[in-house]
């Protein structure tokens, strides 16, 4: 459960949540509604499914083998997520190292990476100050902050576009390597060792958030920021984009469709109360984002008061909230290096939690594919090492001068709202309509001793698939090609690469269904009947023998003790 708490504290999820709140101040309302209709039911579905089947993201779909493509799709998505998400950790680690100075390097101009347009001014009323060579406010608008120049010219060394990759940034590359080494040694021994580590990494960020909140609310202008956060703009509630953002944010923040929840659920005891755990974890997830909103908006309110602008103007889009807005805010605080180090240490811990769980989910699914006869010593350690090494090699494309353009492609397409919504839609359809919602509710009751609230069954069967497909269609209708920083338009081959990332996971489901149906024998009805028959494990017979009357037992395939799967047909 500690690892699932850690997964709920995504560094990028918190910054994405606050970024959308800045842009659409009515965001909280659709966020809560979609969490109740879609997020929590699927969150519970994936955890309980993993616990019931005792398998990773692929073999968990032995509950309906025809749709095992869902498992392969989740493996593809979580691999992409593991690959690009760690860049947030690498950048955070780089900022953390640079925070241990008397003067923060992004607080002043005059460095080698600064341009002649760099200006340290923040107060708009000082536009015509004689010390700034009688700059007018219009002239000041063309100047650049040292915070932005540090981010773009020093950290990213950003080039003109995707077609200009440039050279490796060796400082960020070393930070990236350090992050992967840390992830490897935390994950290589399995969930027991990782669970001990996340007891610290999952709880300490809350301590830092409380400290930052106390500091934030004492700053001038903090109250205005919090009021902006909580006061909805009702005129925006009718905008489809608000609902699209809420849906995609919920599914991304809850880690739905990645296979990580099913993998971690598989480590639970068979009779663990996963229903209660899922509700608690979902509340922790959304509660963390909501609480972090007070921290961030108190800081943004302070920045807006300092600069004399509206609060919506001080936050950047994308990763800018973490690497531009907050670094700019700490330069205005007393003892700035202390607050900078504290913030980026928290960011690093938040990211490590999610990275641990993502890698664990991928490795669990991968090892489930290997037959017991292929077992060898240090199998897990070698698999984790190969996974980390492969991801690191791919990540090298993101630490070049054009690396941010590659990162945005992965972020926008590979684990985007469309892929996660597609995954969640099919999960609900398969469990509720192919396997049977009532049947799965009975399976959950077999584990926890009682049937969950009927709301869960109604959501799996009707509400959640409709919400997923509705937001998916809205996403397709209102789709906008990827643009970086509102200026750079990706070339056609860059867009093609992005769609390749998205379709590589989305096509797993229909292609697997089509392939299995075409290669099976018998009539189409017989093929469907055979391929949707669950593949039970021995633990199902052990735990269900006392509660179920097994009738019509047609096949019981003899297997070795090391093989945990038998095929039976049972009626509850």
ROFI-698550 format. One line per 8 residues: number of its first residue (from 1); their letters; for each residue x, y, z of C-alpha. Coordinates in Angstrom, 2 decimals. Layout:
REM residues N
NUM> a> X Y Z ~ ...
***
This chain:
REM residues 572
1> xxxxxxxx> 0.00 0.00 0.00 ~ 2.94 2.34 0.65 ~ 4.00 1.98 -2.98 ~ 0.50 2.85 -4.16 ~ 0.59 5.95 -1.95 ~ 3.88 6.83 -3.60 ~ 2.35 6.32 -7.01 ~ -0.38 8.78 -6.08
9> xxxxxxxx> 2.24 11.49 -5.48 ~ 3.38 12.14 -9.02 ~ 5.64 15.15 -9.43 ~ 4.31 15.86 -12.93 ~ 0.73 15.09 -11.88 ~ 0.82 17.73 -9.16 ~ 2.31 20.34 -11.49 ~ -0.13 19.42 -14.30
17> xxxxxxxx> -3.06 19.71 -11.90 ~ -2.03 23.17 -10.73 ~ -1.19 24.29 -14.28 ~ -4.70 23.40 -15.49 ~ -6.24 25.07 -12.43 ~ -4.42 28.27 -13.34 ~ -5.74 28.17 -16.90 ~ -9.30 27.08 -16.00
25> xxxxxxxx> -10.39 28.16 -12.53 ~ -13.55 26.01 -12.67 ~ -11.47 22.85 -13.13 ~ -12.15 21.47 -9.63 ~ -15.83 20.74 -10.36 ~ -15.41 18.45 -13.41 ~ -12.32 16.96 -11.73 ~ -14.37 15.77 -8.74
33> xxxxxxxx> -17.29 14.52 -10.88 ~ -15.10 12.49 -13.22 ~ -13.13 11.12 -10.27 ~ -16.38 9.72 -8.82 ~ -17.72 8.39 -12.13 ~ -14.54 7.20 -13.80 ~ -11.37 7.47 -11.74 ~ -12.25 5.68 -8.51
41> xxxxxxxx> -14.24 2.79 -10.11 ~ -11.43 1.89 -12.54 ~ -8.80 2.43 -9.84 ~ -10.62 -0.15 -7.71 ~ -11.15 -2.42 -10.74 ~ -7.44 -2.64 -11.55 ~ -6.28 -3.21 -7.97 ~ -8.93 -5.87 -7.27
49> xxxxxxxx> -8.27 -7.55 -10.62 ~ -4.56 -7.83 -9.84 ~ -5.30 -9.20 -6.36 ~ -7.84 -11.72 -7.69 ~ -5.72 -13.04 -10.55 ~ -2.36 -12.84 -8.70 ~ -0.58 -11.81 -11.90 ~ 1.06 -8.85 -13.60
57> xxxxxxxx> -0.34 -6.57 -16.26 ~ -0.41 -9.25 -19.01 ~ -1.39 -12.49 -17.30 ~ -4.04 -10.69 -15.27 ~ -6.13 -10.78 -18.46 ~ -6.27 -14.58 -18.25 ~ -9.66 -13.67 -16.82 ~ -10.61 -13.19 -20.49
65> xxxxxxxx> -7.71 -14.39 -22.69 ~ -9.16 -13.01 -25.92 ~ -8.46 -9.49 -24.63 ~ -4.94 -10.14 -23.42 ~ -3.93 -7.34 -25.79 ~ -4.93 -4.99 -22.97 ~ -1.96 -6.33 -21.04 ~ 0.44 -5.80 -23.92
73> xxxxxxxx> -0.94 -2.29 -24.43 ~ -0.36 -1.40 -20.79 ~ 3.20 -2.74 -21.02 ~ 3.88 -0.49 -24.00 ~ 2.40 2.56 -22.26 ~ 4.25 2.02 -18.97 ~ 7.52 1.48 -20.86 ~ 7.09 4.83 -22.60
81> xxxxxxxx> 6.13 6.42 -19.29 ~ 9.21 5.01 -17.54 ~ 11.38 6.26 -20.38 ~ 10.36 9.90 -20.54 ~ 9.05 10.55 -17.00 ~ 12.48 10.15 -15.43 ~ 13.59 13.31 -17.25 ~ 11.56 15.28 -14.69
89> xxxxxxxx> 13.70 13.63 -12.01 ~ 16.91 14.39 -13.89 ~ 16.01 18.07 -14.24 ~ 14.92 18.22 -10.60 ~ 18.18 16.59 -9.50 ~ 20.14 19.12 -11.57 ~ 18.30 22.04 -9.93 ~ 18.82 20.45 -6.52
97> xxxxxxxx> 22.58 20.31 -7.05 ~ 22.63 23.92 -8.28 ~ 20.68 25.02 -5.18 ~ 23.65 24.46 -2.87 ~ 25.13 27.91 -3.47 ~ 24.95 31.24 -1.67 ~ 23.31 32.85 -4.73 ~ 21.02 30.81 -6.93
105> xxxxxxxx> 22.38 30.68 -10.50 ~ 18.95 31.42 -11.99 ~ 18.44 34.51 -9.81 ~ 20.88 36.85 -11.57 ~ 22.12 37.77 -15.03 ~ 25.76 37.96 -16.10 ~ 26.42 34.25 -16.54 ~ 27.79 32.66 -19.70
113> xxxxxxxx> 24.36 31.36 -20.66 ~ 22.64 34.75 -20.29 ~ 21.91 37.01 -23.25 ~ 22.05 40.83 -23.44 ~ 18.25 40.83 -23.07 ~ 18.44 39.38 -19.55 ~ 16.82 41.62 -16.89 ~ 16.36 40.84 -13.20
121> xxxxxxxx> 13.45 43.27 -12.70 ~ 10.20 41.98 -11.20 ~ 8.20 45.04 -10.15 ~ 6.28 46.56 -13.05 ~ 6.14 49.92 -11.29 ~ 9.93 50.09 -11.72 ~ 9.71 49.97 -15.52 ~ 10.98 53.52 -15.92
129> xxxxxxxx> 13.64 53.25 -13.23 ~ 16.73 55.16 -14.25 ~ 18.96 52.27 -13.22 ~ 17.37 50.26 -16.04 ~ 18.32 52.79 -18.70 ~ 14.81 54.31 -18.74 ~ 13.15 51.12 -19.96 ~ 9.47 51.48 -20.67
137> xxxxxxxx> 7.07 48.65 -19.86 ~ 6.75 47.86 -23.60 ~ 10.52 47.55 -23.84 ~ 10.61 45.41 -20.70 ~ 8.14 42.97 -22.27 ~ 10.81 42.08 -24.84 ~ 13.41 41.33 -22.16 ~ 13.98 37.87 -20.62
145> xxxxxxxx> 14.06 36.69 -17.03 ~ 17.26 34.99 -15.77 ~ 15.03 32.11 -14.60 ~ 13.84 31.42 -18.15 ~ 17.34 31.82 -19.60 ~ 18.76 29.36 -17.04 ~ 16.04 26.82 -17.95 ~ 16.28 27.20 -21.73
153> xxxxxxxx> 19.94 28.10 -22.26 ~ 21.67 26.22 -19.44 ~ 19.49 23.21 -18.54 ~ 17.87 22.48 -21.92 ~ 20.27 24.33 -24.23 ~ 17.25 24.24 -26.49 ~ 17.81 24.25 -30.26 ~ 15.66 25.67 -33.04
161> xxxxxxxx> 13.60 22.50 -33.42 ~ 13.30 18.71 -33.53 ~ 15.32 18.64 -36.74 ~ 18.35 20.14 -34.90 ~ 19.26 17.57 -32.19 ~ 22.64 19.09 -31.30 ~ 25.07 17.69 -28.73 ~ 24.55 15.96 -25.39
169> xxxxxxxx> 24.30 18.06 -22.25 ~ 26.77 16.12 -20.12 ~ 25.75 17.67 -16.81 ~ 22.10 16.65 -17.25 ~ 23.23 13.29 -18.65 ~ 25.12 12.55 -15.43 ~ 22.05 13.52 -13.41 ~ 19.97 11.18 -15.58
177> xxxxxxxx> 22.45 8.34 -15.05 ~ 22.41 8.93 -11.28 ~ 18.60 8.73 -11.26 ~ 18.56 5.45 -13.19 ~ 21.23 3.94 -10.90 ~ 19.15 4.97 -7.89 ~ 16.00 3.47 -9.41 ~ 17.81 0.23 -10.23
185> xxxxxxxx> 19.14 -0.39 -6.72 ~ 15.74 0.41 -5.22 ~ 13.81 -1.94 -7.51 ~ 16.19 -4.83 -8.27 ~ 15.25 -6.95 -5.21 ~ 11.51 -6.65 -5.73 ~ 8.51 -5.11 -4.08 ~ 9.57 -5.93 -0.50
193> xxxxxxxx> 12.73 -3.82 -0.66 ~ 10.98 -1.09 -2.68 ~ 8.15 -0.99 -0.16 ~ 10.58 -0.22 2.65 ~ 12.10 2.64 0.68 ~ 8.78 4.24 -0.22 ~ 7.80 4.44 3.44 ~ 10.18 7.40 3.45
201> xxxxxxxx> 9.77 8.69 -0.11 ~ 5.96 8.59 0.15 ~ 5.64 10.30 3.53 ~ 8.44 12.88 3.60 ~ 6.96 14.99 0.73 ~ 3.95 15.68 2.95 ~ 6.27 17.14 5.58 ~ 7.86 19.37 2.94
209> xxxxxxxx> 4.44 20.41 1.59 ~ 3.33 21.46 5.08 ~ 6.52 23.48 5.58 ~ 6.12 25.14 2.18 ~ 2.45 25.88 2.89 ~ 3.28 27.59 6.18 ~ 5.91 29.67 4.39 ~ 3.63 30.37 1.44
217> xxxxxxxx> 0.59 31.65 3.37 ~ 2.79 34.14 5.24 ~ 3.84 35.82 1.98 ~ 2.07 38.98 0.77 ~ -0.51 38.22 -1.90 ~ -0.92 34.58 -0.84 ~ -4.60 35.04 0.07 ~ -5.41 36.36 -3.42
225> xxxxxxxx> -3.81 33.27 -4.94 ~ -5.81 30.89 -2.73 ~ -9.06 32.75 -3.50 ~ -8.32 32.43 -7.23 ~ -7.74 28.69 -6.71 ~ -11.03 28.09 -4.89 ~ -13.36 30.56 -6.65 ~ -14.80 28.96 -9.82
233> xxxxxxxx> -15.39 30.80 -13.07 ~ -18.81 29.40 -13.96 ~ -18.64 30.69 -17.52 ~ -15.95 28.13 -18.33 ~ -17.98 25.15 -17.12 ~ -19.61 24.79 -20.56 ~ -16.28 24.56 -22.34 ~ -15.56 21.02 -23.65
241> xxxxxxxx> -11.85 21.57 -23.06 ~ -12.41 21.80 -19.30 ~ -14.01 18.35 -19.23 ~ -11.38 16.90 -21.55 ~ -8.61 18.18 -19.28 ~ -10.38 16.87 -16.17 ~ -10.81 13.40 -17.65 ~ -7.27 13.07 -18.95
249> xxxxxxxx> -5.85 14.45 -15.69 ~ -7.80 11.94 -13.58 ~ -6.74 8.93 -15.65 ~ -3.11 10.04 -15.75 ~ -2.89 10.91 -12.06 ~ -4.54 7.65 -10.96 ~ -2.08 5.68 -13.15 ~ -5.01 3.95 -14.87
257> xxxxxxxx> -4.18 1.74 -17.84 ~ -0.46 1.45 -17.06 ~ -0.59 -2.03 -15.53 ~ 1.18 -0.76 -12.39 ~ -1.96 -1.00 -10.23 ~ -2.66 -4.59 -11.24 ~ 1.00 -5.53 -10.67 ~ 1.03 -4.08 -7.16
265> xxxxxxxx> -2.42 -5.50 -6.41 ~ -1.09 -8.97 -7.27 ~ 1.24 -8.79 -4.25 ~ -1.70 -8.40 -1.82 ~ -3.02 -11.28 0.22 ~ -5.99 -12.90 -1.53 ~ -8.39 -11.79 1.21 ~ -6.98 -8.28 1.58
273> xxxxxxxx> -9.69 -5.60 1.71 ~ -8.74 -4.00 -1.61 ~ -12.06 -2.14 -1.72 ~ -11.20 -0.09 1.36 ~ -7.60 0.35 0.15 ~ -8.72 1.64 -3.24 ~ -11.07 4.23 -1.73 ~ -8.40 5.43 0.71
281> xxxxxxxx> -5.69 5.61 -1.97 ~ -7.94 7.47 -4.41 ~ -8.75 10.02 -1.71 ~ -5.05 10.36 -0.90 ~ -4.30 10.87 -4.59 ~ -6.82 13.64 -5.19 ~ -6.32 15.03 -1.69 ~ -2.59 15.42 -2.31
289> xxxxxxxx> -3.25 17.39 -5.49 ~ -5.87 19.53 -3.74 ~ -3.58 20.23 -0.77 ~ -0.63 20.98 -3.07 ~ -2.88 23.53 -4.77 ~ -2.85 25.68 -1.64 ~ 0.95 25.52 -1.55 ~ 1.38 26.42 -5.22
297> xxxxxxxx> -1.31 29.10 -5.43 ~ -0.07 30.86 -2.29 ~ 3.30 31.14 -4.05 ~ 1.69 32.20 -7.35 ~ -0.36 34.84 -5.53 ~ 2.85 36.18 -4.02 ~ 4.52 36.26 -7.45 ~ 1.53 38.05 -8.97
305> xxxxxxxx> 1.62 40.68 -6.23 ~ 5.36 41.16 -6.66 ~ 5.11 41.58 -10.42 ~ 1.87 43.54 -10.44 ~ 0.13 41.18 -12.88 ~ -2.83 38.81 -12.82 ~ -2.17 35.37 -11.35 ~ -2.95 33.62 -14.64
313> xxxxxxxx> 0.08 35.36 -16.17 ~ 2.73 34.11 -13.76 ~ 2.45 30.33 -14.39 ~ 4.03 28.67 -17.39 ~ 2.57 25.72 -19.28 ~ 4.09 22.22 -19.47 ~ 7.00 21.65 -17.05 ~ 7.32 25.42 -16.58
321> xxxxxxxx> 5.38 25.46 -13.31 ~ 8.04 23.34 -11.61 ~ 11.11 24.69 -13.39 ~ 10.20 28.33 -14.09 ~ 7.40 29.58 -11.83 ~ 8.61 28.12 -8.53 ~ 12.35 28.78 -9.09 ~ 11.36 32.38 -9.87
329> xxxxxxxx> 9.33 32.54 -6.65 ~ 12.12 31.30 -4.38 ~ 14.47 34.01 -5.70 ~ 12.11 36.53 -4.07 ~ 12.22 34.81 -0.66 ~ 14.71 35.25 2.16 ~ 17.24 32.40 2.38 ~ 16.37 31.43 -1.21
337> xxxxxxxx> 18.82 28.47 -1.54 ~ 17.18 26.71 1.43 ~ 13.67 26.88 -0.06 ~ 14.97 25.90 -3.49 ~ 16.78 22.83 -2.12 ~ 13.73 21.84 -0.08 ~ 11.37 22.12 -3.07 ~ 13.54 20.20 -5.51
345> xxxxxxxx> 14.30 17.50 -2.95 ~ 10.54 17.05 -2.56 ~ 10.16 16.98 -6.36 ~ 12.83 14.28 -6.59 ~ 11.11 12.12 -3.97 ~ 7.72 12.53 -5.66 ~ 9.19 11.44 -8.97 ~ 11.11 8.49 -7.53
353> xxxxxxxx> 7.92 7.03 -6.05 ~ 6.21 6.99 -9.42 ~ 9.31 5.70 -11.19 ~ 9.69 2.80 -8.72 ~ 6.10 1.70 -9.30 ~ 6.28 2.09 -13.08 ~ 9.44 0.00 -13.38 ~ 8.06 -2.57 -10.93
361> xxxxxxxx> 4.86 -2.88 -12.97 ~ 6.80 -3.37 -16.20 ~ 9.20 -5.96 -14.73 ~ 6.37 -7.90 -13.07 ~ 4.50 -8.17 -16.38 ~ 7.69 -9.09 -18.22 ~ 8.68 -11.88 -15.82 ~ 5.15 -13.29 -15.87
369> xxxxxxxx> 5.68 -14.05 -19.56 ~ 8.66 -16.32 -18.86 ~ 7.76 -19.99 -18.29 ~ 9.04 -21.54 -15.05 ~ 11.39 -23.75 -17.08 ~ 13.28 -20.62 -18.21 ~ 14.02 -19.49 -14.65 ~ 17.67 -18.71 -13.93
377> xxxxxxxx> 19.59 -17.19 -11.04 ~ 19.53 -13.38 -10.77 ~ 16.73 -13.36 -13.32 ~ 15.07 -10.33 -11.79 ~ 18.28 -8.35 -11.24 ~ 19.36 -8.85 -14.87 ~ 15.89 -8.00 -16.21 ~ 15.76 -4.76 -14.22
385> xxxxxxxx> 19.29 -3.86 -15.37 ~ 18.41 -4.43 -19.05 ~ 15.20 -2.41 -18.68 ~ 17.00 0.53 -17.03 ~ 19.84 0.42 -19.56 ~ 17.47 0.41 -22.54 ~ 15.45 3.31 -21.14 ~ 18.66 5.25 -20.44
393> xxxxxxxx> 19.82 4.83 -24.04 ~ 16.47 6.13 -25.33 ~ 16.63 8.99 -22.82 ~ 19.89 10.19 -24.36 ~ 17.76 11.68 -27.16 ~ 16.11 13.89 -24.50 ~ 19.33 15.35 -23.06 ~ 20.48 16.79 -26.36
401> xxxxxxxx> 19.89 20.37 -27.47 ~ 16.67 19.23 -29.15 ~ 15.75 16.89 -26.29 ~ 12.78 18.95 -25.04 ~ 11.05 18.47 -28.40 ~ 11.47 14.67 -28.05 ~ 10.22 14.81 -24.45 ~ 7.10 16.71 -25.51
409> xxxxxxxx> 6.39 14.10 -28.22 ~ 6.47 11.30 -25.64 ~ 4.42 13.31 -23.15 ~ 1.75 14.38 -25.68 ~ 1.28 11.06 -27.49 ~ 2.71 7.97 -25.75 ~ 0.93 8.20 -22.38 ~ -1.59 10.88 -23.29
417> xxxxxxxx> -5.25 11.12 -22.44 ~ -6.35 9.37 -25.61 ~ -4.30 6.22 -25.01 ~ -5.33 5.98 -21.34 ~ -9.01 6.63 -22.11 ~ -8.93 3.95 -24.82 ~ -7.36 1.51 -22.37 ~ -9.83 2.29 -19.58
425> xxxxxxxx> -12.82 1.94 -21.93 ~ -11.86 -1.58 -22.97 ~ -11.04 -2.64 -19.42 ~ -14.58 -1.76 -18.32 ~ -16.18 -3.40 -21.36 ~ -14.23 -6.64 -20.92 ~ -14.83 -7.01 -17.18 ~ -18.44 -5.78 -17.14
433> xxxxxxxx> -19.82 -7.20 -20.39 ~ -17.58 -10.09 -21.47 ~ -16.64 -11.57 -18.10 ~ -19.68 -10.17 -16.29 ~ -20.00 -7.33 -13.78 ~ -22.08 -9.39 -11.32 ~ -19.66 -12.27 -11.68 ~ -16.69 -10.05 -10.85
441> xxxxxxxx> -18.57 -8.49 -7.92 ~ -18.98 -12.04 -6.58 ~ -15.25 -12.60 -7.06 ~ -14.50 -9.47 -5.06 ~ -16.92 -10.64 -2.36 ~ -15.02 -13.94 -2.30 ~ -11.87 -11.99 -1.47 ~ -13.08 -9.33 0.98
449> xxxxxxxx> -16.13 -11.08 2.47 ~ -18.85 -8.70 1.20 ~ -20.08 -7.16 -2.04 ~ -18.90 -3.61 -2.76 ~ -21.33 -0.74 -3.31 ~ -23.49 -1.34 -6.42 ~ -22.25 2.03 -7.70 ~ -19.04 0.31 -8.76
457> xxxxxxxx> -20.92 -2.21 -10.92 ~ -23.05 0.52 -12.49 ~ -19.96 2.56 -13.28 ~ -18.11 -0.39 -14.85 ~ -21.16 -1.30 -16.92 ~ -22.48 2.09 -18.03 ~ -21.18 5.38 -16.65 ~ -17.42 4.92 -16.91
465> xxxxxxxx> -17.35 3.51 -20.49 ~ -19.64 6.33 -21.61 ~ -17.45 8.96 -19.92 ~ -14.27 7.43 -21.37 ~ -15.66 7.21 -24.89 ~ -17.24 10.67 -24.66 ~ -13.98 12.34 -23.62 ~ -12.10 10.24 -26.19
473> xxxxxxxx> -14.39 11.51 -28.97 ~ -14.09 15.09 -27.70 ~ -10.31 14.66 -27.73 ~ -10.44 13.48 -31.33 ~ -12.81 16.24 -32.46 ~ -10.94 19.04 -30.71 ~ -7.51 17.58 -31.37 ~ -4.76 20.14 -31.91
481> xxxxxxxx> -1.32 19.26 -33.31 ~ 1.52 19.56 -30.84 ~ 3.06 23.04 -30.58 ~ 5.97 23.79 -28.26 ~ 5.85 27.03 -26.24 ~ 3.07 28.37 -28.49 ~ 5.62 29.07 -31.23 ~ 7.33 25.95 -32.63
489> xxxxxxxx> 5.19 23.78 -34.92 ~ 6.40 20.19 -35.26 ~ 7.23 18.93 -38.77 ~ 5.01 16.28 -40.35 ~ 7.50 13.51 -39.62 ~ 7.59 14.54 -35.96 ~ 3.80 14.28 -35.78 ~ 4.06 10.89 -37.51
497> xxxxxxxx> 6.47 9.72 -34.82 ~ 4.03 10.87 -32.15 ~ 1.11 9.02 -33.69 ~ 3.34 5.97 -34.00 ~ 3.89 6.09 -30.24 ~ 0.15 6.39 -29.58 ~ -0.97 3.69 -32.03 ~ 1.70 1.23 -30.87
505> xxxxxxxx> -0.34 0.73 -27.69 ~ -3.87 1.43 -28.94 ~ -3.68 -1.16 -31.73 ~ -2.61 -3.95 -29.35 ~ -6.21 -4.64 -28.32 ~ -7.92 -4.98 -31.75 ~ -4.93 -6.72 -33.36 ~ -4.72 -9.32 -30.57
513> xxxxxxxx> -8.48 -9.99 -30.71 ~ -8.36 -10.32 -34.49 ~ -5.30 -12.58 -34.42 ~ -6.73 -14.95 -31.81 ~ -10.11 -15.21 -33.54 ~ -8.52 -15.93 -36.91 ~ -6.15 -18.61 -35.62 ~ -8.66 -20.42 -33.39
521> xxxxxxxx> -10.66 -23.43 -34.61 ~ -14.40 -23.93 -34.85 ~ -17.27 -21.61 -35.67 ~ -17.05 -17.98 -34.65 ~ -19.38 -18.61 -31.69 ~ -17.23 -21.56 -30.57 ~ -14.07 -19.51 -30.92 ~ -15.57 -16.68 -28.85
529> xxxxxxxx> -16.78 -19.12 -26.19 ~ -13.39 -20.80 -25.95 ~ -11.27 -17.62 -26.00 ~ -13.35 -15.82 -23.36 ~ -13.13 -18.75 -20.94 ~ -11.05 -17.68 -17.87 ~ -7.76 -19.40 -17.12 ~ -7.87 -19.97 -13.37
537> xxxxxxxx> -4.90 -20.36 -11.09 ~ -4.54 -22.94 -8.33 ~ -5.12 -20.26 -5.71 ~ -8.65 -19.76 -7.07 ~ -9.51 -23.40 -6.43 ~ -7.98 -23.22 -2.97 ~ -9.83 -20.14 -1.81 ~ -13.11 -20.72 -3.61
545> xxxxxxxx> -13.59 -24.44 -2.96 ~ -15.41 -23.82 0.33 ~ -17.72 -21.12 -1.08 ~ -18.47 -22.26 -4.61 ~ -20.31 -25.25 -5.94 ~ -18.24 -26.23 -8.94 ~ -20.38 -27.78 -11.62 ~ -19.71 -28.77 -15.20
553> xxxxxxxx> -16.01 -29.33 -14.63 ~ -15.04 -30.29 -18.16 ~ -11.28 -29.98 -18.17 ~ -8.64 -29.94 -15.55 ~ -5.27 -29.91 -17.22 ~ -2.60 -31.71 -15.15 ~ 0.40 -29.44 -14.63 ~ 3.59 -29.43 -12.64
561> xxxxxxxx> 3.59 -27.90 -9.17 ~ 5.69 -25.00 -10.45 ~ 2.98 -24.08 -12.96 ~ 0.25 -22.08 -11.27 ~ -2.47 -22.24 -13.95 ~ -5.26 -24.70 -14.68 ~ -8.28 -24.29 -16.92 ~ -11.70 -25.00 -15.40
569> xxxx> -15.27 -24.11 -16.20 ~ -17.23 -23.21 -13.10 ~ -20.66 -21.86 -12.18 ~ -20.95 -19.83 -9.01
***
